[in-house]
């Protein structure tokens, strides 16, 4: 061992989904949107002037914050933006989760929460989902240093009614509750309006899923101006969290085309509901997802076996080799053609 190795910070990093490249593959493994960003985004990209890049971006992200304010009817001082919701949440962990009390998040949930808690040395407890994979709100009625959970949850896709989300917030006014709404646009009711009523609530959203812009890294959060101010203070202490110019401009542009946004959402929701029927016919069972993925297990075949067979045939779905998840596949909703290719393969294979 080299003498300096004892000083190295070792963490168990997040394991991202595979990003295979190729013409013919069908990628249903990282919950990306199968449709392109809005035509207005494409046009704005074509009109972008390279000379803009000589200068640093606006750290206050004014153009994007103004556009979000207009779209969601939220005042500008109640909005925070960052480099994808991953960074927004990471900044929020650093800002709000500083007590010695453990933060709470579900045992089956977005796996980055545990990574950040470890990285920032935040103690945590992970209440177990019930037998139907639901979050039990009562598990969050205890002393804590903060709470975070996704709604709909990932990777289950299950949506908690907003009234139950509110119960959790109302029971925890001593700590900050982060509601991760990465998948809310696929059929859920957002908690943004609750941020008017509860000053301890931060609602986080992303442009990666419903707005087809995962590659641009755009995330945002809504909350009381005091929370937003605290987030900005931490953000400005780490310059790397400042969004770049194309993301600011194209993100603002994406918000203009509401018709396209709703049309793509409708298509994905329709395909998801079809997928529930088709996967059911093929012998799969799954929680009733309200997200853009389905968390499915097969009545006879092991998930790992199906995952490998699909992969060998250039169809990528997500398989998590961990307790409680390891007989499930998380299948992102693709186009109708991609889903049809999946069903055809599965029908042959199973
Ligand atoms: N929250 C949840 C629940 C997610 O599944 C993801 C995507 N993997 C994110 C946050 C982060 O998304 P992004 O950083 O692309 O905005």
Boltz pocket constraint, residues with backbone or C-beta under 6 A from the ligand:
constraints:
  - pocket:
      binder: B
      contacts: [[A, 30], [A, 83], [A, 84], [A, 85], [A, 86], [A, 87], [A, 110], [A, 150], [A, 152], [A, 154], [A, 180], [A, 182], [A, 205], [A, 206], [A, 207], [A, 208], [A, 214], [A, 217], [A, 218], [A, 219]]
      max_distance: 6.0
